[in-house]
Amino acid sequence: MQGVGYRAFVFNLAERFELSGVVQNLTGEVLVEAQGVASALDAFAAALVSAAPPLARPQVVSCQPIPLRKLTGFEILLSAVAAQADIHIPPDNYLCDDCRREMLAPNDRRYRYPFINCTQCGPRYTLITRMPYDRPHTTMAGFPLCLRCRAEYEDPHNRRFHAQPLACPVCGPQLSFVAAHQRAHKSVGGDAALDACIAALRRGEIVAVKGIGGYHLVCDALDPLAIARLRASKHRPHKPLALMFPWQGEDGLQRVRAELQLDAVTQAALCDAARPIVLIPRRADSTLPDSIAPGLNEIGVMLPYSPLHHLLLEGFGSPLVATSGNVSGEPVLTDNTGAETRLSNVAQAFLHHNRPIARPADDSVLRIIAGKPRLLRAGRGIAPLEFDLPFSLPQPLLAVGGHMKNSIALAWNNRAVLSPHIGDLDAPRSLEIFEQVIADLQQLYSVKAQAIVCDAHPGYASSRWAAKQDLPLYRVQHHHAHASALAFEGGQGKTWLTFTWDGVGLGEDGTLWGGEALLGRPGKWKRVASFKPFCLPGGERAGREPWRSAAALCWESGLAWQSNARDVVLLKSAWQHGLNAPVTTAAGRLFDAASSLLGLCDIASYEGQGPMLLEAVAQNDFESRDAEAIGLPLHEDENGLLVADWTPLLHALRRDEVPVAQRAMQFHLSLAHSIVKQAQRIHARTPFDAVGLTGGVFQNKLLAELAMQQLGAAGFEAYLPQQAPCNDGGLALGQLIEAASKNISR
C-alpha cells in the first residue's frame, strides 16, 4: 500500500462514484472514510481492491459503518502515525511503460531523463530512510521540487501525486562521468556523461555504473578482450557474468530471443516487475563469447529496469556485461567515493549519479527448475520479502542467517521479513552492511527484536555477532533451518521427509553434515538417513579444492589417488591421523569429488564451480543419454540411521573408457535414484506426507528435476522451494520457523 499511488487512486475513485470523505496514510495502513448513496458505497468498496493500481496489493482489514458527518468533496489528509504501525516496505520497482514512453518522447520535458519515475515505478527500499514513506524520509530530501514537479506532486489527478522519488532535469539527480585517468579534472555531466560512457564501452573499457541498489561493472558482452580484462582485474577467472540486454522489439525480448532459448516460463520471469537475473540456456547459434560463462550451458540475463539502464542499453545497442560492482563476496558498492576507491583497479571509468543509496540491494537471481522460477538470490525488486506466519509470536525475533550468502530475517506477530542478499561475511565491509541491515529493518518496521536466532555453528560470523548481543540467544542446527524453511513454504501441517543436501553444516553430533534426510516437521526433526561419512583432508580448504574430496573418497575406499602435488604424501598422513580432517556426510563434497575425478575441476575459483561444470557436462552431450543409474547400497547403522554408500559411484567415475558426459549423467541419475530408494525405505517403516528437496545442492536443475520426476513416478508428493532460496540465502527464514515451532520464544 506504500508508494504505489493508492491514496490518489482512492481520491479519483471517490470522485467517480460521487462520494465525500477522506483518505489518509497511517504508517502501513490506509484509512478511508466515505459517505454517499448506499449502492455507490458498495461499488466503491469493491473497486478499492479489484481496481487497485498494478503495484498495490490491498487487503481490507476492517469495514464498518460510521456516523454521518457534514463533508463536502473528498480530501487526501497528510500522513499520520497510527497507534499500532503495520508497516510494509515496498521493494524497488522497474521503469513502467508510461514513464518509458515519456522518456523516449522528444517533446516531453523528461525526455531522456535517467531518473524519471511515477507512483508505479522507481526506487523504494534503497532510498527510504524512515517511515512513513514521505519525501523528507528518503534520500530525495536533498532535491527540492521545482514548481512544475511540485504541481504534479500535489495534484491527486496526476499519476505522480506523492511519488516520493519524483524529479525532472531541473530539480532532480544528475549523471556525471569520470575517466579514471582524469579524476583530478572536472567530470562530464548530463547527456554528455551518458554519451561518454557509451563511447568508453565501445572502446572496450570497463565502466562502473551506479544504478538503483549499487554499482555494476559494465563492459561489451560481445568483446572477449574486454571480458578478459574484467576477469583479470576483478580476479574472477571463471565465475559466470550476468548480462543486461537492450529492450528491443514489440515485447522487448527480440535480442534476448536471438541469443537464448526462451519459453513461456523464462519469458514471464524475465519480464516480471522485479526484473531479476534469470538463468537461461543459450542457443546453439549464439554469438555470445564462451567466456561469459565458461563451461556452462546457461547464462544469467536481465532486462533494463531503471531509466538509466534503458538509455544506456538503447544507446549501446547490444548486450552488456553487468556484474556486481563489488570486491568479490562483499555487498555491492553504493557511494561514489567508495566505488572510485575500491574499484579503481578494475574500472577505467565511472558513471555516477548524485542520488544517495540508503542501503545496497544486489540483483535478484532466478532459475527455472521443474517448470517454475526458483529464487536463488533475493535482492532488488523482490526483497524485503514478506511472509505471513501460521502463528503469532509473543515477542519479535531476529534471525541472522549463515556465514555464506547471508541474509537476515525479522519476525513479529504473524509476519516475517527476509532481507535482500547481503553476501559472505568474511570481509569487514560485509559485516558493516550486515549490522546496518539489521538496524535498518528494525527501525523501518518499528520493531525491536527481543531475542536472536542463529546457526548452531559458533564459528560463523553471524553467530559470533549474535553471541555478543545482550539478548536471549537460540541456536538452530543448520539443516533443521533448511528443512523448516521448506516445510513452511510447502505446508506446515504435513509430516515431511526432507533431503537437506549442501556443502557442510555443523551437525548435532559435532560432525559436518550435508547429505541428510530429516523426518518430521518444524521443531520436531529426526535425522533418518545420510551418506557414508568420510574425512576431508584440509578441512575448509576442500570447499575450493575439489581434488581434496576426490582424494578423500579414494583413500577411504583403499584406492590410489594420483597427483603431482608434492604435499599429497604429507596430506594423506595427516588424513590418516585425523589432523585437520573433519568427518563429513556432505553431498556437496561428493559433487566436488566427481568433478575432480572426471577431470573437470581440481581447483575452484568460485563456490560451486565443480558441481556446476559437472551438471553442464551431463546436460550438454548426446552420449549422456546412454547413462543408467547405479544402485547405492543402503544399510542401517547401530543407531538405526539409514546410510547410503557412495562407493559404487567412485568406481564408475574412474572408468576412463566411458565418455565423461555419460559418467556425469550416471552420477546425477544414481543420486536421484538413491533419494527415491531412501524415501521408500523410510516410508515403509514411518509414513510421511511429502518429500522436500532443499539445500544448496538442489540449485542443480538436473538433479532436482530427475529427483522430482522419479519421486512422482514412485507415488510421492515432492516439493522444491520457490519463494525463498533453497541455499543459505533462505536460512534465516528457516531459523525463525524452527525457533518459533520449538516454542523457545514463548
N, C-alpha and C positions, 0 to 999 in steps of 0.2 A: 504493500500500500504506500510505501515511502518512495518518493522520487519518480513516480510514474504518471503524474498529471491527474491523479484521481479526484482531487478537490475541484479542479476545473471541469472535469467530466461530470461530477455531481451537479455543479452550478448550471451547466448547459442542459443537462437532463431535466433539472427542475424547471428551467425556463420553457423547455419543450412541453412539459406537462402542466404549465401554468401554476406552479406551486410556489408558495412563500416559505421561508425558513432560513437555516444556517447550516454551514458545514465547517468543521474545524479538525485540524490535526491534534491528536493527544498522545504524543510520543509512542507511536506504533499503531494506534487505533485511529479511526476516523469517526467523529461524531456527526451524524446527520439528523437534523430536525426539520421536518417538512409538514406543511399543512395545506389542505386543499380538498377537492372533491374526492370522495372515497375511491371511486374507480381509478382516478388518476394516481392516487397514492399507491394503490395496489400495483398498477403498471410500473410506476416509478420504482417501487421496492424490488420488483422482479428484474428490472433493467439494471439496477445497481450491480448485479452480479453478471447477468447474461450479456450485457453490452459494454462491459468494462474495457478500459484500454488494453492493448495487447500484452503489455508487460505486467499488468495488475493481476493479482490472484486473490480477489476479495472473498472473505467469508463473513457471513452475518453472525456476529457474536450474540447480539440480542436485538429484539424488535418489540417495542411496547407503545401503547397509546399514552399521550401526554396531554395536559390541559391546553386548551386553545389559547394562543396569545395573539395580540394585535400586531401582526407583522406585515410589512409591505415589501414585496420583492424577495429575492433570495440573496444572501450575503455569505461571503467567504471570510471567516474570522481568522485572526492571527493564531499561529500555533500556540499551544499551551501544554503544560506538563500535567499528565494525568496522575491521579492518586497512586495508581499502580501501573508502571510502564509496561507495555507489551511491544517491545522494540523489535523491528526486523530490518536488518541492514541489507540494502539492495546490492547485488554484485555489479561490476562494471558491465555496461551494455555496448553492443556493437552499433555501428552507424546505421540508422534507419533509412529506409528507401526515400522518405520525404526529404530528409536532410542531404542525402547523396545527390538527389536531383537538383536541389538548390545549389549545392556546392559546385555542380558542373554547369549551372546556367549562367552565361556571361552577363546577363542583366540583373542578377541577384546581388545584393550588397555583401553577401558572404561567399561570393564566387571564389573558389579555390582557397577558402579559409580552412586551415587544417585543424581547427578546434570548434567547428560547427557542431551543434547538438540541440536537442529539444527534450521534452519530458519522456520521450520514448527511446532515447539513446544517450550515449556518452558515459563518462566515468562516474562511479558512485563510491564503491568501497575504498578505492585508492585515493579519494580526495576528502572523504568525510573525517573531520577531526573530533566531533562530538555530536550528540543528538540533542534536540530534534534536528532533522536534516533540513537546515536552512542555510542560505548562502554564507552568513557570518561564521557558520560552523564547518566550513570547508576550506580547502586550500585556495579557493577562488576569492576569499575575503579580501585579498590584496589587489583585486581588479575591480574598481568601482564601475558600475554600469554607465554607459553613455546614455544620452536622452532617448535614443531610438530603442536601445535594448531595454531600458527601464520601462518604456511604454509597453513593450511586448511582455515583459516580466509581470506587469501589474494588470494586464488585460486577460480576464478569465475566458474570453472568447478565442484567445490566441494559444496555439499549441505549445508555446514557450512560457506560458504562465507558470511562474515559480519553478522554472527549470534552473536549478541552482548552479550548474556549470555554464550558464548562458554567457555568450561572448560574441564579439564580432571583431573585425580587423582594427576598429577604432579603440576599443576598450579592453580587448582580451589578450590572452597569451600570444607570444610571438616565437617564431623559429630563429635559431642562429646556427650558422655553420662555421666550424673552426677546423682548419687543417692542422694536423699535429705539428708540422714544422713551422707553423705561423702563429702559435698560441700567444706570442707577445704582441701580435698585431690585432687590429680591430676585426671582430668577426663579421661575417656576412649575414644579413637578416632578410626576413620576408620571403617573397618568391625566389629571390636570388639565392637564398640558403638552400631551398629545395633543388633548384637548378644545379647548384654547385655540388650537392650530394649526388645527384644523378650522374653528373659528369665524372665524379670521382669513382663511382661504381662502374661506369663504362671503361674507365682506365684500369680496372682490375683491382681497385683499392678496397680495403675493408673499412667500413664506416660503422661507428657505434651510434645507433639511432634511438632516441628517447621516445618511448611510447606511453601507454596508459599506466601500466604497472611496473615499468622499469625499462632498461635498455635492451635492445637486440644488437648483436654483432651481425652485420649485413654485408653480403657480397654477391656477385653474379653467380647464380646457381648453375650456369652453363659454362663457366670458366674454370677448368681443372686447376690452372695455376693459382687463381685466387683462392680456391678451396684449399689447395695445398699450403698456401701461406697462412691461411686462417688456422688450419690444423697444427701447423708447426709452431706458430706464435702462441696459440692457446694450449699447447701440449695436449692435444686431443687427436691422436693419430687415427683412431678408428671409430669412435662413437658416432652414431648416426646424427646427421644435422637436419633440423627442421627447415622446411621451405614455406615461403609465402608466395602464392600465385596471384597474378593480376585478375581482377574481376573483368571477364571478357565474355561476350555473347549474351543472349537474352536472359539466361539463368545464372550468369556469372561463372559457369564451370567449363567454358569452351576450352581453355588452355589446360585445365586440370584433366579433362577428358582425353586430351591428345597424348598425355604422358602416363596416365594411371588408369587402372581398371575400376571404373565406378559402377556401382549398382545402386539400387534404391536406398539401401541402408546407409552405405557410406556417403551417398549424396545428401541424405537428410541430416546426417551427423555433421558434415562439413558446413551445411547451411543453417545449422541450429543457431539460435540467438547468442549462444555462448561463444560461437566461432572458435571451437577448440582445434588443437592439432589432432588429426585423425591419421592412423597408420593404414596405408592403402597400398595394395600390390601394384608394382609398376608394370606397364605394358612391355611386350617383347620388343616393340619398335621405339621405346622411349629414347629421347635424346639427352636425358639427364645423365651426367657422369656417374660412373660406378662409385666414385669417391664420396658421393653424398652419403651412402650407407654401405660401406664395404662389406661384401659377402652376404648381404641381406636382400630379401625379396620385397620388403615393404619400405615405404618412405613416409615420414611424418609430414603432413601437409596441412596448411590452414589458408583461409581466405583473409583478405584485409578486413580488419574490424574497426579501425579508427579512421577518421577522415585523413589524417596524415598518411597512414598506410595506403589508403586508396590513391591518393595523389602521387605518392612515391612509386607504387607499382604501375599506375597508369602511365607515368612519365617514363619509367624504365622499359616497360613493355614486355617483360618476360620474368620468369620466377627468380626470386632472390632467396639465398640462404638467410634465415632469420633465427639464429640460435641465441640462447640466453646470454645477455651481457653480464657476465659474472666471472669470478675466479672459480674454477671447477669445484662443484659441490656446494658452493655458497649460494645464498639468496641473490636474486638478480639485483644489480645496482640501480639506484633511483635518483641520485642527485648529480648535478652537472660536474661539480668539482671532484667528487669521488670517482665518477666514471673516467674523467681525464687522467686522474692519478693512477687508478688501478688497472685501466685498460690501455695505458699508453704503449705497452709493448705489443699490443695486438692490433689496435685500430690506427689507421693513417689519418682518420678524420672523425669528427663528431658532429652529428646533427642534434642539437639541443633544443629544448624549449624552456620557458621560464614559468610553467605551471608546476608548482611543487607536488610531489607524490608523497602522500601521507605514510604509506607503507607499501612494500613490494607485493606484487602478485604476478607470478610467472604464468605462462600459458597452460591451460588445461590440456590433458592428453587422453585420447580415447583409442581403443582398439576394438574392432568388430570381432566378437568371438561367439560362436554358436548363434549367429544371426542377430545379435543385439550389440549395441555400443556399450562397452565396459569401460568404466572410468579407471585410468591408470594413474592420473595425477589431477588432483582437484586444484584449480587455480583461477586465473582471471576469467570472468564470465560465469563461473559456476559457484565458486566459494566467495563468502561464507555459505556453507552448505547446511541447510536446516533440516532437522528430523523431528517428527512427533514421537515421543516415547510412549510405550504402552503402560506406563505407570507414572506416578508423580513422586518426585524426590522431596524429602523433607528438608534438605539443605543443598545448596549449589555445590557441584563437583567440577574440578578441573582435571582433565586427563592430559598428560604431557607427551604421550606417544613414545616412539622408539628413538634410536640413535641415527638411523639412516632414513632418508625420505620423510623426515619429520613433519608432522602437522600436529596441532593441538586441538582439543575439544573442550567446550564449556557446556554444562548441563544444569538446568534448574527447572523446578516444577515438572512439566511434562515435555520440555523442549531440550534439544541438543543442537549445538552448532559446531561444525567441523571447519577449522581454519583453512585458508589456502596453504598449499605446499610451502614449506619453509626450506627444507634441504637437509643435508647431512651436517651433524652437529660437531664436526671436527675442528672448525675454524672459529676464532674469536668473533668474527662478524656474524656467523651463523647463530652463535649463542646470543649476540646482541638482538638480532631480529626475533629469535625465539622468545626472549624476555619481553620485547616490545609488543609482539602479537598477543602474548598472554595478558599484558597490561591493557592493551587496546581493546581486546574483546570484552574484558570485564567492564571497562569504562564505557564503551559504546552501548553495551546492552544493559548497563546499570545493574550488574550482577557481581557480587563479591564472593569468590569461591570460599567455602568453609572447610573443604577437605580436598586432598590431591590424590590422584591415582597415577601410578607409574608402572613401568615394566619391572619385573622381578630381578632383572639383571642389574646389580649395583654399579657396574662399570659404565652404563650408558650415561652420556652427558645429561640427558633429560632426567634420569633417575637421581643423579648426583645433585642436580639443581633442586629437585623436589624434596630431597632429604634435608636440604638446608633451610627450607621454609618452616615457619612457625605455625604449621597446620597439621591436623591429623593426616597420616600418610598410609595409603593402602597399595600394596604391590600385587600386580596381576601377572600370572605366568603368560609369557609371550603368545603361545599357541592357543591358550584359553581365550585371549583377547581376539585373535583372528577368528576363532570359531564363533565367539559371541557376536561379533560384527555380522557375520554371515547369517547366523540364526535370527538376529534382529531383523535383518532385511528380508529373509526368506519366510519368516513366520515363527514367532517365539512359542506358540502353542504346540509345536511339534517336538518329537524326540528325533534328534539328528545324529547321523554318523557323519562326522566332518573330517575330511582329509586336509590337514594343515601342513602343506609342504612348502618349505622355503630354504633359505641358506642355513642359518643357525639361530637358535634362541635358547636361552638358558632353561633347561627342563627342571621338573620338580625333584629329580634325583641328582641334580648337580651336573649332569652331562649336557651336551649340546644337542638338543632335539632339532628336528626339521623334516621328518618323514612320518608324522604321527597321524593316527586316526583316533578321534575323540568321540565318545558316545555320550549323549545326554542332551543338555540344554544349558543356557547361560546360568552360571552359578553352580552347576552340577555336572561338570565334565569328568569323564573317566577315560584314561588312556587305554585303548583296547588293542591297538596294532601299531607296528613301527617297522623300520628296516633293521636288518642285521647291523649292529654297530661296528664302527671301525675307528682307528685313531688317526687324527690329522697331523702329519708332520709339519711343524712350524706354526701350528695354531691359526691365528687370524690371517697370516700371510697366504694361507691356502685359498682364501676368497678371491685373490687377484692372481694366483698362480695355479691354474688348474692341473698342472703336471703333478703337484703335490698330492692331490686327491687320487690321481691315477696311480701314482707310486704306492700310496697307502693301500688301495684296493688290491694291487698286485702282491705287495708284501703280506697283506692279511691272508691271501689265498695261497701263499707259498710260491708265487710266480716271480720270475725275474723282471726287473724294471730296467730298461735300457736308457741310459742318459749319459751325456758328455759332461755334465756338471761335476766339478771336482769335489764338491762338498756332499755328494749323494751318499758316500760311504759313511761319513760322519752323521749325516741326517738320519740314515737308517739305524745307526747305532743309538742315536738319541731316541728315535721312534721305538726301538726295541725296549729301551729302559723307561719309556713313558715320560721323557723330558720334553716339555712343550709340545705334547702330542695328545690333546684332549680327545675324549671319546665323543663321537657324534653319530647320529642317525639321519643326517640331513640329506633330503632328496636333492637339494640344490648342488651339493658336493658330488652326488652321483652324476648329474648332468655335466659338471665341470670335468670329472674324470673321463666321461665318454667323449667329450670334445677333444681332450688331450690324446686319448688312445686312438682316435680317428685322425690325428694329425691336424686338427682344425685350430686349436688354440692351446698353447702351453703357458703363455703369459698374457693376461688380460689387461688391456689399457683402460677398460671401464667395467663397471659392475655388470655381470651377466653376459659378457661378450661370448664366452664359450658356449653356454646354452643357447644363445640366440643364433650363433652360427650353426649349431647342431640342428636346430629346428629348420633353419633356412635350407640346409643341405637336404634334409629329409623331404621337404616340401617341393624342392626345386628340380628333382631329377626323375625321369621316367623309370629308371631302374629301381627306385624306392617302392614301386608298386608291387614288386615281387616279394616284399618282406612279409614275414609271418611272425606272430607273437611267440615269445618263449615263455613257458610257464615258470614262474618263480616259486620255488618251494616255500610252503608256509608251515610253521610249526609253533607250538606254544612253549614259552619258556616256563621256568619254575613258578613264576607269578601269574601265569595264565595269559600273558601278553602274546598276541599273535605276531610272529616275526616273519617278514618277507626276506628271503635270501637273494641278494643281488648277484651271487657268484656266477650263475649261468650267463648273465649279461656280459660279464667280464670276458669269458671265453669267446662269446660271439663277437664282441667288439674287436678282438685281436685276430680275427680271421682275415688276413690281408688279401686272400684270394676273392673275397666278396666285395663288391663295389661299396664305396664309402656311403653313398646315399641309401643303399639298401640296409646297411648296418645301422645308420642313423634312424631310419624309419622303424626298423625292428626294435630298437631301444624304446622309442615312443610307444609303439604298439604293445610291447611287453609290460610297460608300466601301467598303461591304461587297462590291460588285461588283469594285472595284479590288483588294481583298485576294485574291479568287479569281483574277483575271487575273494578278496578280503571282505567286501560288503556281504557276499553270500554266506561266508563262514560265520560272520558276526551276527547276521540277521537270523541264522538258524538257531542260535542259542539265546539271542536277545533281540527281539523285533524292534524296529525303529520305523519312523515315518518317511524320512527323506535322507538323501545323501548330499552333503555340501562339499564343494571343492574350493579351497581358499589358500592364501599364502602366495608369496611371490612367484613360485614355480608355475602357478596356474595363469600367469600372464602369457604363458606359452599357448598360443592358439591351437597348435596341432595336438598337443597333449590334452588340453581341455576339451576340445571337440571330440577326439577319439573316446575319451572317458565318458563324456555326456552321451554319445551315441551308444556305447556298449552298456552303460548303466540303464539307459532307456530300454534297450533290447532285452535286458535281463529283468525288466519289470520294476525298476527303481525310479522314483521321482528324484531327479538330480537338479542341483541349483548352483549357479555361479554368481558371485556378487556383481552388481551392476551400478548401484547408486553410490557406493564408496569403493575406493581402491582395495583390491584383494591383497596388495602388497602392504608394506609397513606404513604407507600413507593413510590407511584406514585403521591403523592400530589404536589410535586414541579413541575412536568411536567404540571399538570393541572393549577397551578398558572401562569406559563408562558403563556399558551394558553389563559387563561381568561384575564390576564392583557393586552396581545397584542391585543386581539379581542376587547377590550374596547377602543383601541387607546390611552391608557393613556401614552404610551411611545413615541407618535408621537408629 
